[in-house]
Amino acid sequence: MKPGINRDAVLWSESESARGKRPVLVMLHGWSYDETHLYRRITPRLPKELVVASVRARIPEAGGYAWFPSSGNPIGDPQPQVANAATEDVLDWVSGIDAPSIGLLGFSQGGAMVHQLMRQAPERFAYGVSLAGFVVRDHQPGDTTLARIRPPVYWGRGDNDWVIPDDAVKRTERWLQEHATAEIQVYPGLSHDVAGPEIGDLAAFITDHIGQV
């Protein structure tokens, strides 16, 4: 698979001429979805000054797309080199964005990408939102910087989510305690999904941190 983000598939909330110098939120979908999944569900609840860019992963799988292919990459524990290759693709694309601040939001595999992007470029992103996501079993030089600056991260998941294994959940809890200023929310009855009060809570989090650089 040729590396790189399909720039023509990025779903923007504003035309290029209307973006100006406004803050940007990069959305990263989960396994088997595409750039429309989070965009349709979350964008209407976000601050109007925010420009949303929803990105399509490059690997076709299960009727959609994936950041990490299922073969050889267990749920919640992808190979670091696979995760880092996907991360480098996104960072290369992000390098072309001119904005006062950039935030990240991802679901499941996309949530893992949020953490990995912050680890590879610890001072590039204003905040991260990880929904039913997890931290890759990896060490990055940027971890030291994150432990010092502790950027704001929202981690939301359901107590009825049986997709992400317990060891990945525990790994993520430990990592966030050491590397971020984390807001952690566990939603009763929520499965592996983004729904209900979580959407309002993440929108409030983004509103609070939209101006940070």
Backbone as a ProteinNet text record, in pm:
[ID]
protein_1_A
[PRIMARY]
MKPGINRDAVLWSESESARGKRPVLVMLHGWSYDETHLYRRITPRLPKELVVASVRARIPEAGGYAWFPSSGNPIGDPQPQVANAATEDVLDWVSGIDAPSIGLLGFSQGGAMVHQLMRQAPERFAYGVSLAGFVVRDHQPGDTTLARIRPPVYWGRGDNDWVIPDDAVKRTERWLQEHATAEIQVYPGLSHDVAGPEIGDLAAFITDHIGQV
[TERTIARY]
84.1	0	87.7	64.3	142.7	114.1	218.6	194.6	135.7	73.9	19.9	-129.1	-175.6	-317.8	-378.5	-496.8	-571.3	-631.2	-564	-607.3	-742.9	-776.3	-906.7	-1021.3	-989.6	-1093.5	-1112.6	-1029.6	-1046.2	-1176.3	-1258.9	-1388.3	-1373.8	-1381.7	-1365.3	-1502.4	-1513.1	-1638.1	-1649.4	-1538.6	-1536.8	-1457.9	-1495.3	-1417.5	-1281.1	-1186.6	-1051.5	-1052.2	-1133.8	-1137.3	-1195.8	-1277.1	-1344	-1269.2	-1160.9	-1092.3	-1015.4	-943.8	-871.4	-777.2	-762.8	-674.7	-758.3	-835.9	-923.6	-866.2	-897.3	-848	-906.2	-827.6	-865.1	-875	-973.5	-985.3	-972.6	-875.7	-855.4	-927.2	-1017.4	-1092	-1033.5	-1025.5	-966.5	-1062.5	-1121.9	-1226.3	-1168.1	-1256.9	-1216.7	-1215.4	-1178.4	-1168.9	-1302.2	-1297.7	-1410.6	-1500.4	-1466.4	-1544.2	-1471.4	-1522.7	-1454.9	-1469.5	-1433.6	-1427.2	-1563.7	-1673.2	-1806	-1857.6	-1803.3	-1862.1	-1866.9	-1751.7	-1747.6	-1798	-1767.1	-1802	-1952.3	-2033.6	-2178.2	-2234.3	-2174.3	-2228.5	-2186.2	-2066.6	-2008.3	-2001.9	-1971.4	-1947.8	-2060.3	-2189.4	-2294.5	-2293.1	-2226.8	-2225	-2102	-2014.9	-1888.8	-1899.3	-1808.2	-1810.1	-1801	-1873	-1882.1	-1750.5	-1665.5	-1538.5	-1437.4	-1466.6	-1375.3	-1390	-1277.5	-1276.9	-1244.8	-1330.6	-1312.8	-1257.5	-1156.7	-1101.2	-1102.8	-1191.2	-1205.2	-1129	-1035.5	-937.6	-974.1	-951.2	-973.2	-842.2	-845.8	-729.9	-702.1	-578.7	-541.4	-562.5	-594.2	-602.3	-748	-792	-930.3	-949.9	-1056.5	-1082.8	-1226.9	-1290.8	-1424.6	-1528.1	-1521.1	-1617.6	-1587.6	-1479.5	-1438.6	-1287.5	-1229.8	-1085.2	-1029.5	-898.6	-834.2	-700.1	-663.7	-529.2	-430.7	-478	-396.1	-475.7	-422.3	-496.3	-514.9	-625.3	-654.7	-553.5	-502.1	-404.6	-272.3	-233.6	-107.7	-112.6	-230.6	-244.4	-365.3	-345.9	-458.6	-529.1	-656.1	-733	-669.8	-641.6	-582.9	-432.8	-370.4	-226.5	-161.7	-172.9	-113.1	39.3	103.8	249.2	290.5	386.6	427.9	468.9	540.5	585.2	468.7	360	240.4	173.4	159.3	98.5	181.8	312.9	399.4	399.2	386.2	376.6	250.3	138	13.3	26.3	91.5	110.5	193.3	298.3	382.7	304.7	213.2	127.3	46.8	-15.3	-99.3	-14.3	100.9	187.7	233.4	262.1	302	188.7	65.9	-49.1	-71.8	-63.3	-86.3	14.7	134	236.8	192.8	93.7	44	-70.1	-110	-220.4	-165.9	-216.9	-180.5	-296.4	-280.5	-388.1	-327.1	-397.8	-343.8	-333.2	-417.2	-408.1	-472.1	-422.6	-477.8	-506.5	-629.3	-666.5	-691.8	-699.4	-718.5	-838.6	-914.6	-1025.8	-1030.8	-1034.1	-1040.9	-1120.1	-1173.3	-1251.5	-1179.8	-1165.6	-1110.4	-969	-944.4	-812	-775.5	-872.1	-846.4	-808.3	-864.9	-824	-680	-639.5	-498.9	-409.8	-456.4	-381.4	-366.2	-468.3	-458	-339.9	-332.7	-222.8	-88.3	-82.4	45.6	91.8	0.1	35.6	92.2	31.4	82.1	218.9	242.9	373	481.8	447.9	547.7	569.5	468.6	480.4	421	489.2	428.1	391.9	449.8	417.4	338.7	291.3	219.1	70.6	13.4	-132.2	-176.9	-285.8	-334	-401.6	-465	-539	-570	-612	-652.4	-781.1	-864.3	-988.5	-984.8	-981.5	-975.6	-1104.5	-1180.7	-1311	-1299.7	-1312	-1294.3	-1158.7	-1060.2	-927.1	-833.2	-708.5	-608.8	-470	-372.1	-234.4	-158.8	-83.6	-3.2	109.8	139.9	249.7	382	432.8	544.9	615.3	736.5	805.8	848.4	817.6	854.5	937.5	1035.2	1110.7	1020.2	909.9	816.9	747.5	751.3	688.7	747.6	877.5	943.1	889.6	871.6	816.5	673.3	593.8	454.7	447	534.6	534.4	564.7	634.2	667.2	554.8	499.8	401.2	258.2	232.7	101.8	-14.3	-25.6	-133.9	-270	-375.8	-510.3	-556.4	-606.1	-658.3	-790	-890.9	-1019	-1023.8	-1048.7	-1061.5	-1197.9	-1284.6	-1418.3	-1438.2	-1503.3	-1531.8	-1655.6	-1712.3	-1830.1	-1795.2	-1872.1	-1847.1	-1899.5	-1966.1	-2015.1	-1939	-1817.5	-1733.4	-1648.6	-1684.9	-1612.3	-1516.9	-1498	-1408.8	-1263.8	-1238.5	-1101.7	-1065.4	-959.6	-925	-884.7	-903.6	-872.1	-726.7	-635.3	-495.1	-465.5	-534.9	-517.8	-577.2	-690	-751.3	-657.8	-602.5	-512.6	-385.4	-331.8	-213.4	-240.5	-358.4	-395.6	-412	-475.7	-490.9	-355.7	-262.2	-128.6	-57.8	-65.8	4.5	-51.5	-183.2	-243.7	-206.6	-201.3	-162.4	-22.8	64	203.8	233.8	146	183.9	82.9	-26.7	-129.6	-203.4	-272.1	-373.3	-505.8	-545.2	-651.4	-786.6	-888.4	-1027.6	-1077.6	-1107.4	-1147.3	-1293.7	-1372.8	-1515	-1551.2	-1619.7	-1669.4	-1821.9	-1886.7	-2030.6	-2106.7	-2197	-2274.9	-2359.8	-2351.8	-2434.7	-2384.3	-2282	-2229.7	-2140.4	-2161.6	-2077.7	-1962.3	-1910.9	-1800.4	-1860.4	-1883.2	-1960.1	-1931.4	-1983.4	-1981.9	-2126.2	-2182.2	-2325.4	-2363	-2484	-2542.3	-2466	-2458.8	-2395	-2248.4	-2184.1	-2042.9	-2021.2	-2111.6	-2093	-2096.4	-2188.6	-2192.1	-2068.7	-2021.6	-1903.3	-1777.8	-1760.1	-1639.9	-1647.5	-1768.9	-1783.4	-1747	-1785.7	-1749.9	-1599.3	-1538.1	-1392.2	-1322.2	-1363.6	-1301.2	-1321.9	-1440.3	-1468	-1372.1	-1344.6	-1254.2	-1111	-1071.3	-928.6	-901	-1000.2	-987.5	-879.5	-856.1	-758.9	-619	-592.8	-460.5	-365.6	-241.3	-137	-21
-119.7	0	124.8	211.6	333.9	425.3	475.6	563.4	696.7	762.9	895.3	902.3	1021.8	1048.9	1087.9	1034.8	1074.2	1212.6	1313	1450.3	1481	1414.3	1437.2	1379.3	1287.6	1225.5	1296.3	1396.4	1469.3	1549.2	1534	1602.1	1726.9	1842.4	1971.2	2032.9	2100.2	2168.1	2304.3	2355.1	2484.7	2473.8	2555.2	2562.9	2624.3	2602.6	2654.4	2805.5	2873.8	3019.6	3069.9	2986.5	3028.8	2988.1	2911.9	2861.7	2969.9	3052	3161.4	3114.6	3196.1	3163.9	3113.6	3011	2956.6	2827.1	2794.3	2667.9	2548.8	2441.9	2321.1	2202.5	2117.3	1989.3	1878.9	1790.4	1677.1	1555.7	1496.2	1377.9	1252.3	1145	1019.1	905.6	845.7	745.5	613.1	521.2	389.7	285.7	164.3	52	26.1	10.5	-23.6	96.5	214.7	335	418.6	540.1	633.5	774.1	871.6	1010.7	1069.8	1004.2	1059.1	1022.2	917.4	860.5	960.2	1004.5	1099.4	1236.6	1273	1405.9	1432	1338.1	1359.1	1362.2	1284.1	1269.6	1382.8	1435	1525.6	1670.5	1693.7	1829.5	1927.3	1889.8	1987.6	2036.9	1964.5	2003	2086.3	2112.1	2179.5	2330.2	2407.1	2552.6	2592.3	2695.2	2734.3	2789.5	2843.7	2898.1	2789.9	2666.4	2555.9	2505	2479.2	2414.4	2266.9	2179.3	2035.7	1975.6	1889.3	1814.4	1666.6	1590	1447.9	1367.2	1284.3	1218.3	1071.7	1020.9	879.6	801.6	691.9	603.8	541.4	495.9	455.4	307.2	224.4	80.4	37.8	-6.9	-55.1	-184.5	-188.6	-309.4	-309.1	-425	-448.7	-347.9	-312.5	-219.8	-74.5	-47.2	89.3	98.5	162	183	163.5	137.1	110.8	182.3	220.8	272.8	157.4	50.3	-69.4	-188.4	-265.5	-381.2	-484.5	-558	-655.2	-769.1	-808.6	-917.1	-873.9	-946.7	-918.7	-807.1	-747.5	-635.3	-659	-728.3	-757.4	-629.5	-641	-525.6	-471.8	-343.3	-278.4	-293.3	-366.3	-390.1	-402.9	-297.4	-303.9	-301.1	-348.5	-339.7	-192.2	-154.2	-13.3	39.9	-43.2	6.7	35.2	-40.3	-15.5	114.5	130.7	253.3	375.7	361.8	476.1	512.5	414	444.5	525.6	485.5	560.3	700.4	710.9	840.1	933.9	881.4	963.4	1014.4	931.8	977.5	1100.8	1093	1203.2	1326.9	1308.6	1422.6	1491.9	1415.2	1475.1	1560.7	1510.4	1588.3	1710.4	1695.4	1805.9	1918.4	1884.5	1987.1	2094.3	2064.1	2161.6	2247.9	2230	2307.8	2432.5	2548	2675.2	2718.9	2701.8	2734.3	2778.4	2860.6	2902.6	2788.8	2687.7	2568.6	2451.4	2332	2208.8	2112.9	2062.4	1959.5	1828.8	1721.5	1587.8	1520.9	1446.2	1366.6	1236.6	1123.8	996.1	893.6	795.2	686.5	554.1	473.7	339.2	342.7	282.3	296.1	442.9	524.6	668.2	731.9	681.1	728.8	693	571.5	532.7	625.4	664.4	757.1	893	938.5	1065.1	1061.1	956	945.1	936.6	857.6	837.1	963.6	1039.5	1167.3	1263.2	1267.9	1355.3	1308.7	1179	1126.4	1159.3	1154.3	1183.2	1332.5	1412.9	1558.5	1625.5	1615.7	1652	1798.9	1885.6	2028.4	2081	1991.7	2033.4	2052.1	1977.4	1973.2	2033	2111.5	2182.6	2090.1	1984	1893.2	1766.2	1663.5	1539.3	1486.9	1427	1362.4	1218.8	1124	982	915.5	863.1	802.8	652.4	577.6	432	396.6	482.8	461.5	399.7	386.2	321.5	370.3	346.5	384.6	263.4	284.8	178.8	139.5	10.4	-39.3	-2.3	113.9	171.4	271.8	308.6	419.4	517.9	644.6	750.8	855.4	916.3	1023.7	1135.7	1158.5	1262.9	1236.1	1113	1082.7	1169.2	1193.5	1275	1417.6	1471.5	1606.7	1611.3	1511.9	1509.3	1501.7	1423.2	1412.5	1546.8	1632.8	1765.5	1865.1	1868.8	1972.4	1929.9	1800.9	1744.7	1813.7	1790.6	1853	1797.7	1875.1	1828.2	1715.7	1609.3	1495.3	1450.9	1434.3	1378.4	1233	1143.9	1000.9	953.7	925.7	878.6	736.6	654.8	516.2	467.6	358.9	302.7	189.5	174.6	62.6	-69.5	-62.3	-182.4	-206.9	-153.3	-170.4	-295.8	-402.9	-529.4	-547.6	-443.8	-453.7	-430.5	-323.5	-290.7	-374.7	-455.8	-545.1	-469	-535.7	-473.1	-429.4	-508	-469.7	-341.1	-319.4	-194.6	-77.4	-100.6	4.1	43.3	-56	-27.9	41.5	-1.4	63.1	211.4	238.5	376.1	459.4	403.7	474.8	513.6	419.2	447.9	556.3	543.1	638	779.3	791.9	923.4	985.9	906.9	958.7	1019.2	963.6	1006	1111.8	1126.9	1208.2	1315.7	1329.9	1424	1482.7	1591.1	1642.5	1587.2	1476.7	1396.7	1418.4	1429.8	1420.7	1284.2	1198.7	1061.3	1042.7	999.2	977	834.8	763.5	629.1	635.6	599	619.1	489.1	487	366.4	324.8	196.5	141.3	164.3	246.7	274.4	159.4	113.7	7.8	70.9	1.2	55.2	151.3	274.2	369.2	511	606.4	747.7	793.3	822.6	851.8	917.4	971.8	1021.5	1137.5	1141.6	1253.7	1273.9	1167.6	1180.2	1290.3	1304.1	1402.9	1544	1570.5	1701.5	1727.5	1624.8	1640.3	1668.3	1596.6	1620.1	1756.9	1799.1	1932	2040.4	2021.2	2118.8	2120.4	2004.1	1995.2	2070.6	2048.6	2116	2266.8	2309	2451.4	2514.2	2443.4	2494.9	2507.7	2422.5	2414.9	2460.9	2514	2543	2647.3	2737.4	2843.9	2814.1	2695.9	2665.3	2634.2	2669.7	2639.5	2574.1
0	0	0	-97.2	-108.2	10.2	77.2	191.3	149	243.4	217.6	240.6	274.1	292.3	158.1	131.1	11.5	37.6	-11.4	15.1	-44.8	-153.4	-216.6	-134	-41.4	41.1	174.5	205.7	331.4	324.7	426.5	432.8	520.5	457.2	526.9	555.2	668.9	702.2	634.5	581.1	513.6	383.8	288.1	164.9	196.3	106.8	130.8	147.8	71.7	78.5	210	277.9	400.9	527.9	513.5	633.8	705.8	631.8	694	803	905.9	1018.6	1135.9	1110.9	1214.3	1269.9	1395.7	1452.8	1379.3	1372.9	1297.4	1393.2	1369.1	1437.5	1333.9	1352	1263.3	1320.9	1242.9	1285.2	1221.5	1301.1	1257.6	1292.6	1191.7	1212.1	1262.6	1296.6	1344	1233.1	1270.3	1177	1107.5	977.4	889.4	857.9	908.4	877.9	773.4	751.7	662.4	717.6	637.1	683.4	718.5	679.2	707.8	846.6	908.7	1029.8	1145.6	1191.9	1302.9	1260.1	1137.9	1087.9	1101.6	1055	1056.9	1198.6	1286.6	1421.4	1514.9	1495.5	1593.9	1546.8	1419	1371	1404.5	1392.4	1423.9	1568.6	1659	1800.8	1838	1743.3	1772.7	1752.7	1813.9	1796.1	1649.3	1611.5	1471.1	1417.2	1505.9	1457.4	1422.3	1459.6	1435.3	1291.2	1226	1095.7	1116.8	1068.1	1085.1	955.5	972.5	859	895.8	833.5	864	759.3	806.4	720.4	701.5	580.8	550.9	566.6	642.6	651.7	515.1	493.3	358.1	328	427.9	406	390.7	273.1	257.3	336.2	415.9	493.7	543.7	536.4	592.6	544.5	419	362.9	389.4	463	490.9	482.5	583.8	583.5	724.5	731.1	859.5	866.2	988	1012.8	1030.6	1093.3	1112.2	1058.1	965.4	915	1024.6	1020.9	1126.3	1127.9	1012.3	1006.9	1071.1	1175.5	1242.4	1343.3	1361.9	1455.2	1545.2	1658	1747	1792.7	1818.5	1866	1993.6	1994.1	2110.5	2122.7	2029.7	2041.4	1903.2	1819.7	1686.7	1694.4	1590	1583.3	1580.6	1664.1	1665.9	1529.4	1449.7	1319.8	1226.6	1242.1	1161	1204.6	1335.9	1388.5	1352.6	1357.5	1329.5	1182.2	1094.6	951.4	922.3	983.2	965.8	1024.3	1138.8	1204.1	1117.1	1057.6	970.2	849.5	797.3	687.3	728.8	846.9	892.6	921.1	983.7	1013.4	886.1	783.5	656.1	600.2	609	561.8	649.8	781.8	874.1	852.2	805.5	785.6	686.7	605	509.5	560.9	686.2	742.5	811	771.6	833.4	922.1	1052.9	1146.4	1279.2	1356.4	1485.8	1586.1	1572.4	1657.3	1585.2	1618.7	1562.7	1677.2	1683.3	1778.2	1706.4	1782	1727.3	1793.5	1715.2	1768.5	1690.4	1761.9	1694.4	1773.4	1699.8	1758.2	1737.7	1844	1837.8	1780.5	1662.4	1602	1583.3	1548.2	1534.1	1666.2	1777.5	1909.3	1939.3	1900.4	1914.6	1832.7	1714.2	1631.1	1698.9	1768.9	1842.2	1938.4	2019.6	2115.5	2044.1	1937.8	1869.4	1798	1744	1683.6	1787.2	1903.7	2009.2	2058.2	2055.1	2096.9	1995.4	1868.1	1764.6	1744.5	1772.4	1756.2	1879.9	1993.4	2122.2	2138.4	2058.5	2071.6	1951.6	1867.7	1746.3	1770.5	1865.6	1879.5	2012.3	2005.3	2122.9	2223.9	2176	2262.9	2184.2	2255.6	2192.8	2252.3	2169.1	2212.5	2161.2	2252.9	2219	2265.8	2171.9	2201.2	2182	2291.2	2288	2227.7	2249.3	2195.6	2297	2257.3	2342.1	2301.1	2387	2360.3	2305.9	2199.5	2138.9	2234.1	2239	2322.2	2252.7	2287	2213.9	2304.4	2266.6	2332.1	2225.9	2247.7	2156.3	2230.3	2164	2228.3	2279.4	2209.3	2250	2381.6	2430.6	2559.7	2671.1	2665.3	2768.6	2767.4	2647.4	2636	2685.2	2649.2	2695.5	2846.9	2908.8	3054.9	3120	3047.1	3100.5	3077	2954.9	2923	2953.2	2960	2995.6	2922.3	2792.3	2715.3	2755.6	2731.1	2765.6	2673.1	2734	2658.8	2721.7	2638.6	2680.1	2634.6	2728.4	2695.2	2740.4	2645.7	2676.7	2628	2709.8	2670.2	2745.4	2697	2761.8	2855.5	2961.7	3053.1	2997.4	2881.5	2814.3	2683.6	2675.8	2557.4	2575.5	2503.9	2513.8	2396.5	2315.6	2199.8	2240.2	2313.8	2354	2476.3	2469.2	2580.3	2706.4	2821.7	2949.9	2959.6	2903.6	2915.9	2839.4	2726.4	2652.6	2728.8	2795.9	2878.1	2992.3	3060.6	3172	3125.6	3011.2	2954.8	2927.4	2874.5	2842.1	2968.4	3068.7	3196.6	3254.4	3255.2	3310	3229.2	3098.5	3012.5	3029.6	3035.5	3051.9	3186.2	3289.4	3420.5	3418.5	3333.8	3330.2	3224.3	3123.6	3008.1	2968.7	3037.5	2993.5	3113	3085.3	3177.9	3125.9	3184.1	3123.5	3190.5	3106.9	3152.1	3106.2	3201.5	3170.9	3209	3112	3134.5	3092.3	3180.9	3151.5	3156.4	3046.3	3032.5	3054.5	3154.1	3182	3062.3	3028.7	2922.2	2781.5	2764.2	2630.5	2585.2	2463.9	2406.9	2329.8	2229.9	2149.1	2047.7	2093.1	2013.2	2062.1	1988.7	2028.9	2025.5	2143.2	2147.4	2279.1	2283.8	2406.6	2468.8	2602.1	2672	2633.6	2585.7	2549.8	2445.5	2350.7	2245.1	2302.4	2392.2	2456.1	2540.7	2610.5	2695.3	2613.4	2502.9	2421.8	2353.7	2315.8	2255.5	2355.3	2480.6	2584.4	2607.9	2606.7	2622.8	2510.3	2387.4	2273.8	2283.2	2321.9	2337.5	2439.3	2546	2650.8	2602.4	2507.3	2469.9	2327.1	2259.5	2117.9	2090	2183.9	2158.2	2202.9	2258.6	2309.7	2196.2	2214.9	2115.8	2184.8
[MASK]
+++++++++++++++++++++++++++++++++++++++++++++++++++++++++++++++++++++++++++++++++++++++++++++++++++++++++++++++++++++++++++++++++++++++++++++++++++++++++++++++++++++++++++++++++++++++++++++++++++++++++++++++++++++

